[in-house]
C-alpha cells in the first residue's frame, strides 16, 4: 500500500494498492497529479490522484527496482519544449 497524506488530516487522502512486494521509492511527477512508484515485485507503476488504480504498469524489468525518476523535460517541467 502507498498512502498519500496531507498534514493536518487524520487519515490518508488517497490509498494506492497494486504492488505485490515492498515499495522502494515514490516520486511525484512535475505537475503533482501523477505519482510513480517502484517495488521489489519488479514493477514500476504510475498512479493518478483521479483514479483508484494505477494508470501504467511497467513490467519489463528483470530485477527489483530501487529508485525511480521523472524526465527533466516535457510538459510541467522547466524545459517543456525539450
QUIVEN-V877596 format. One record per pair of residues at least 6 apart in sequence whose C-alpha atoms are under 8 Angstrom apart, sorted by the first residue. I is the first residue (numbers start at 1). J is the second residue. Records with the same first field share a line. If there is no record, write none. Layout:
I = J, J
//
This chain:
1 = 15, 16, 17, 18, 19
2 = 15, 16, 17, 23
3 = 12, 13, 14, 15, 16
4 = 12, 13, 14, 15
5 = 11, 12, 13, 14
6 = 12, 13
14 = 49
15 = 52
16 = 47, 52, 53, 54
17 = 53
18 = 53, 54
19 = 39, 41, 43
20 = 40, 41
21 = 39, 40, 41
22 = 39, 40, 41
23 = 37, 38, 39, 40
24 = 37, 38, 39, 40, 65, 66, 67
25 = 37, 38, 39, 66, 67, 68
26 = 35, 36, 37, 38, 67, 68
27 = 35, 36, 37, 68, 69, 70
28 = 34, 35, 36
29 = 35, 36, 70
30 = 70, 75, 76, 77
31 = 76, 77
33 = 48, 49
34 = 46, 47, 48, 49
35 = 46, 47, 48, 49
36 = 44, 45, 46, 47, 68
37 = 44, 45, 46, 68
38 = 44, 45, 65, 66, 67, 68
39 = 64, 65, 66
40 = 63, 64, 65, 66
41 = 64
42 = 59, 60, 61, 62, 63, 64, 65
43 = 57, 58, 59, 60, 61, 64, 65
44 = 57, 58, 59, 65
45 = 54, 55, 56, 57, 58
46 = 54, 55, 56, 57
47 = 53, 54, 55, 56
48 = 54, 55
72 = 78, 79
73 = 79, 80, 81, 82
74 = 80, 81, 82
75 = 81
//
